[in-house]
């Protein structure tokens, strides 16, 4: 795989897509899942989160859910719910493969290096 294939794929996009891979949800739950996945190291501030959600919608990686398309009943109507699309699942899988390759290369390089 070409390591440059995912250039421009933002780190926080990866974690948002990863959060939505667990199931459709709203922004506050996405923030909670991202915090859990990163052990709190990635701060998902509202402007970053909602701006990224708009970007991911524009890219076709996610879709917004309404009542007709499976939005949970009885939930706060002010919450906007999002779901991972097939394109988002493919992008997440591609980025995961890229990160695995980078990790493998880094481990091999560190294992073959000599301490001085």
C-alpha positions, 0 to 999 in steps of 0.5 A: 500500500502506498503510504502517501495514499491517505495524506490529508486524512486528519487524525480526528477524522479517523477517531470520529469514524472509529467512534461511528464504527461502533454504531450510530450516535450523536455528537456528545457520544462521539466525543466520549468515544473519542476520549475513550479511544485516545485515553483522553489525549485527543481533545475533541472541542465542539468547533473541531467536532462539528466542523469535522462532522460537516466535512465528513458529511461533505466527503460522503463518509457519514450521513445524518439520521432522521426519524424516517431513517432510523433515528432512535425514538424518544431521544432528545430532538435537538441531538443530531445523529450520525451513521457511518456510510460505506465510503466512511467504512472503506476510508477507515479500513484504508487508514487503519491499514496505512497505520498498521504499515507505518507501525510495522516499518517503525518497529522494524527500523527500531529493532534493527537500530543499534544503541550508542 
